[in-house]
């Protein structure tokens, strides 16, 4: 009697994200993220074991306090490279943040996990876009120090999906919506029109990312029977989120799904 071997089980998507999440080489992390398949099965109820070492990080850049980071005039190539390096570092962190949500938090609808893998892929494209531009300027990712503020917030919110979604995409990443027009203007004024066009691409995608955060944040609030606006203010205090500063990109925030009462409060009081 012939015994047929069973085909090996496909790795599930929520486990597969650990590959790029643990990758220590920055370019490899981005490329592995882009290679993730939406066709992989999803088990929302699965508890994925923590492998440790999350996130994988390259030996460079050195991570320092954000207050110790220095800038240089954008009229110099090094000054522009410093700014673009900081943006590349944010994008690399954003890959890890999106992938971390997928494996860490069970019990959400399948579309939730696909949404965040899609976001991770766009963040990977952003990172590679900027990294290649840096190389064209004679620099590379890792050439300058960077800070770890984004991942620090991920660590503080690792125990509650509501806090993670409320404070990373809706707060930390939404700061990018506010900063983007000014950054683009500075780069173009310095003569880097290629980088200016990259900022347009990033802003368009980031509006979608923050909108996804808003949608799932409200989904969780509804499931828990809590008010999203008041809860958000409580989360800001509980987790000591950074205070936002004007000017706010209200148009981009509206496109990303912030409600008018949130924007009115933000304009009047900050957070």
Secondary structure, DSSP 8 states (H G I E B T S, - for coil): ------------HHHHHHHHHH--SHHHHHHHHHT--TTS---TT------SS-S---S-S-B--GGG-----TTSHHHHHHHHHHHHHHHHHHHHHHHHHHHH--SS-HHHHHHHHHHHHHHHHHHHHHHHHHHHTT--TTSS-B--HHHHHHHHTTT-HHHHHHHIIIIITHHHHHHHHHHHHHHHHTT-HHHHHHHHHHHHHHHHHHHHHHHHHHHHHHHHT--HHHHHHHHHHHTT-----S---HHHHHHTT--HHHHHHHHHH--
